[in-house]
Amino acid sequence: NAEYMDSGNIFILITVACVINTIAKVIVFKNCSPNAIATIDVTPCPEEPCPMKKGTTEYLIANFTSTETAITKITAKAFGILKAGVVFPYPLPHPDGCTGSNITCPLQPGQHIYTSSIVVPKDIPDVRAVVKYELLDQSGKPLMCFEFPVVVVPA
């Protein structure tokens, strides 16, 4: 009976991993920061460019390494960049990178996992764009910056 439970639990874990793998995606991105970024994970993102459905929330996980010392404040900013080069700011629900983001300030050098979310407005047009996401330190210097392609689609 214990053998059955173990194989049953393994089956459930494999099933959950497969479901998560089809929803979340480690994406190809452009690093525009001085620090190393290991991975960027976007959920949901079943394919690239990531389809961002209007009226939904996208979740980001960034695995990066900081070489800076004593970072006391982190501000998150996001921008949409259209094909014509038009850049527009994208409001974030939690721009304070030191709270609710899995990061504690003062930030010390080393590897960090940053988490955030982006709410896709219902009233934006269907468009292909590049999302530029930045974390800035207390002096406004980039701590982490990455860009990735998206396509806004109806919900």
C-alpha positions in Angstrom: 0.0 0.0 0.0 2.9 2.4 0.8 4.3 1.5 -2.7 1.0 2.5 -4.3 1.0 5.8 -2.4 4.5 6.6 -3.5 3.9 5.9 -7.1 0.6 7.8 -6.9 2.4 10.8 -5.4 5.0 10.6 -8.1 2.3 10.6 -10.8 0.6 13.7 -9.2 3.9 15.5 -9.0 4.8 14.7 -12.7 1.3 15.8 -13.7 1.5 19.1 -11.8 5.0 19.7 -13.3 3.7 19.2 -16.8 0.8 21.6 -16.2 3.1 24.2 -14.8 5.5 23.7 -17.7 2.8 24.5 -20.2 1.7 27.7 -18.4 5.0 29.1 -17.2 8.0 29.7 -19.5 11.6 30.6 -19.0 11.8 33.2 -21.8 14.5 34.4 -24.1 15.3 38.0 -23.1 17.7 40.8 -23.7 19.8 41.8 -20.6 20.1 45.6 -20.5 21.7 45.8 -17.1 25.2 45.7 -15.7 24.4 42.6 -13.5 24.0 39.0 -14.7 20.5 37.7 -15.1 20.2 33.9 -15.1 16.6 33.4 -16.0 13.3 35.3 -16.5 10.2 33.3 -16.0 6.8 34.6 -17.2 3.5 33.0 -16.2 1.3 32.4 -18.2 3.4 32.3 -21.3 2.8 29.2 -23.3 4.8 30.5 -26.3 7.0 33.4 -27.5 6.3 36.1 -28.0 4.3 35.9 -24.8 0.6 36.4 -25.4 -0.6 38.9 -22.8 -4.4 38.6 -22.5 -6.3 41.9 -21.8 -7.7 42.1 -18.3 -5.4 39.4 -16.9 -2.3 39.4 -14.6 1.1 38.2 -15.8 3.7 37.0 -13.2 7.4 37.6 -13.5 10.3 35.8 -11.7 13.8 37.1 -12.3 16.9 35.2 -11.1 19.7 37.7 -11.0 23.0 38.5 -9.4 23.8 41.8 -7.8 27.4 43.1 -7.3 26.3 46.3 -5.7 26.5 46.9 -1.9 24.1 48.5 0.5 21.1 49.0 -1.8 18.6 50.6 0.4 15.8 51.4 -2.1 14.6 49.6 -5.3 12.1 51.0 -7.7 10.5 48.8 -10.4 9.6 50.4 -13.7 8.1 48.9 -16.8 7.7 50.3 -20.3 6.1 49.2 -23.6 8.2 49.8 -26.7 6.2 49.7 -30.0 7.7 48.8 -33.4 7.8 52.4 -34.4 10.1 53.1 -31.4 7.4 54.8 -29.3 8.0 54.1 -25.6 5.2 54.4 -23.0 5.4 53.8 -19.3 3.5 50.8 -18.0 2.1 51.2 -14.4 3.0 48.5 -12.0 0.8 47.5 -9.0 3.9 47.3 -6.7 6.8 49.6 -7.8 8.6 49.3 -4.4 11.0 46.5 -5.2 11.9 46.1 -1.5 8.4 44.9 -0.5 6.2 42.1 -1.8 8.9 41.1 -4.3 10.8 38.4 -2.4 13.7 40.9 -2.0 14.7 42.5 1.3 16.5 45.8 1.6 19.2 46.6 2.2 20.1 44.3 -0.7 23.5 42.6 -0.4 25.7 41.3 -3.2 24.8 37.9 -4.5 22.0 35.9 -6.2 18.4 37.0 -5.8 15.0 35.9 -6.9 12.7 38.9 -7.7 8.9 38.4 -8.2 6.4 40.8 -9.5 3.1 41.0 -11.5 1.9 43.1 -14.4 -1.8 43.7 -14.9 -2.7 43.9 -18.6 -5.3 46.7 -19.1 -8.5 45.8 -20.8 -8.5 48.9 -22.9 -5.2 48.7 -24.7 -5.1 47.8 -28.4 -4.0 44.4 -29.8 -0.4 45.0 -30.6 3.1 43.5 -30.7 5.6 45.2 -28.4 8.7 44.8 -26.3 8.4 45.0 -22.5 11.3 46.7 -20.8 11.4 46.0 -17.1 13.9 47.7 -14.8 14.9 47.7 -11.1 16.6 50.9 -10.2 18.6 51.5 -7.0 18.3 54.5 -4.7 20.5 56.6 -7.0 18.4 55.7 -10.1 21.2 53.3 -11.4 20.0 50.1 -13.1 20.3 47.1 -10.8 18.5 44.8 -13.2 17.0 45.4 -16.7 15.6 43.1 -19.2 13.5 43.2 -22.4 11.2 40.6 -23.9 8.7 40.5 -26.8 4.9 40.3 -26.2 1.7 40.4 -28.1 -1.4 41.8 -26.5 -4.4 39.7 -27.4 -8.1 39.7 -26.5 -9.1 37.8 -23.3 
